């Protein structure tokens, strides 16, 4: 494991949140979609479930998205801003099926603040361990999703198995089309 489990979950959740606005389709069109996203990523704590909460989460996405493009110093500055804006105060907590891990906001903090701080805390580990190069854009044609390469050998190129499969199938078909007839 490269990072602590909660760091890896927070990084992949941040990438998933960023990807909800990429590719030309809004994947968080309404509060119900945010409910589904929050449940899928096991966000705990209080929720308002209203349009204001959805709008706050949507405003967070472009801030997180910038982390995939930034230098180390710029990323550190943004992480510090995210932590400061949410009045983060890191604490060890244990709840549900999770062993001890860090929370830096109370459970009644707004969802967007909790998302921002979880991502910022995870990116703190990425920056401190000089692993920003693990933040990548999908290598598939016609996909602009982001992902985090958590592989040991730094070989992950695609945001999903679907993108990897489409790329491999296209390469195979290209090779087959270039073969002389009868071979």
N, C-alpha and C positions, 0 to 999 in steps of 0.2 A: 504494500500500500504506500503510495507516494505521500498522501496527506491523511490526516485524521478523517474518520468516516463522516463526521458532520461537515467537515470542510468540503469533501468530495460531493456530498449531497447538495450543499449550498451552491457550489460552483455549477453543478449540472442543472439545478433549479434556476439559477440566474441565466444560464444559456437558454433554457426552455422558455423563460419569461421573455428574453430578448427576441427569441424566434417567433413569439406570438404576434409580432408585428412585421415580420420579414416575409418576402415572397409575394407581396401584393394582396394578401388576404388577412383581414383583421380576425384574429382567433379569440379575441376577448371582446366580442361585440356588445355584451350585456352583462349585468351582474350574475346571471345564472352561469355564464361561461367562466367567469372568475371563480364562482363557487366550485365548479368542476375542477378548474386548475388548482385551486387551493387544496381541495380534497386529494387530488392526484399526487400532489407534492407534500401532503401531510402537514400543512400549515396549521399550527395550533394557536390558541389564544382567541380573544374576542374578535368578532367581525360585525360590521354594520350591514353588509350585504346590499348596500345602496349604490346609486350612481356616483356619489362623491368618492366612495372607496374605489370603485372601478376607475374613475378618472385619475385618482392619485397613483394607482398602480400603473396605469398607462403612461403617466408623466415620468415615472421611474425608469421605464424601459430605455429611452434614448440615453439616459445618464449611464446605465449599466452597459449599454451597447458600445459606448465610447471606450470602455476598458479593453475591448478586443483590438483597438487600434493605437493605443497610447504607448508612450515610452514609460519606463519604470518611474521616473520622477513625476510625470503627469498623472500616472495611475495612482501613485501614492498620494498626491494632492487630492485627487477625486475621492479616494477611499477615506481620507481624513475628513473631507467635507461631508460625505455621507454619514459618517459616524458622528460628527459634530452636530449636523442638522437634526439628527434623531436623539440627541442627548444620550448616546450609548454609554452604558455602564456594564461592562462584562461581568458575568457571574456564572458559576458552575450550577447546572440544574439537572435533575433527573425526572422524567415524566413518561407516561405511557409505556411503550416498549423500548425507550431509549435509555441507555446508561448515561453517566455524566457527560455533559457536553456544554458548550458555551451558549448562553443567551445574553444579549446585551441590551435588551429592551424588556419592559414588563409585558405580560400577556395581554394587557388591556391597551397597549400602544396601537396606533392605527396599523392596519395590515401593510400598507406601503412602507411605513417606517420599519416594521419588522423585516420585510423583504429586503429593504435597502441595507439594513444593518447586518443581516445574515450574509448577504453578498459581500459587503465591505469587509466583514471579519474573515470570510474565506479568501478574498483577494489579498488581504493582509498576509496570509500564509504564502500565497503565490508570489507576491512581491518580495517578501523576506527571503524566500528560498530561490529567488531569481529564476522563476519558472514561467514568466509571461509568454514565452514562446510556445507554451502549451495551449494558449488561447488561439483558436484557428477558425478560419472560414472553411466551409465545406468545399472540397475539391471537385465536386460534381458540377458539370455544366448545368446552367439554368437553376442553380440552388445557391442562395446567398445566406443560408443559415450559419450560425456560429456553433461551435462546440468546444469542449475542453478535452484535450488529449491526455487521458489518465493512464495510457499504456506505459509499460516499463520501458519499451524501446522507442518511444516517441513516434510511433508509426501510424497512428490513427489519422486518416485523411478525410473521412466523410462524417457527416452529422448523424447518419443513420444507416442501417443495413440496406434500406431501400435505395438510397443514393449510391451506395457502393455496388449493389447488384445492377442497377441501371447502367452505371459506368462500365462495369465489367462486361455486361451483355453487349453494349454498344461497341466496345473494343473488340470483342469476339466477332461480331457481325462484320466489322470493318476488315478484320484479318481474313475472314472467310470470303468476303467480296473481292479481296485482292489476290486470292489464289487463282492460278490458272484453272480453267475448266478441266474436269476429269481427275483432279488430284484430291 
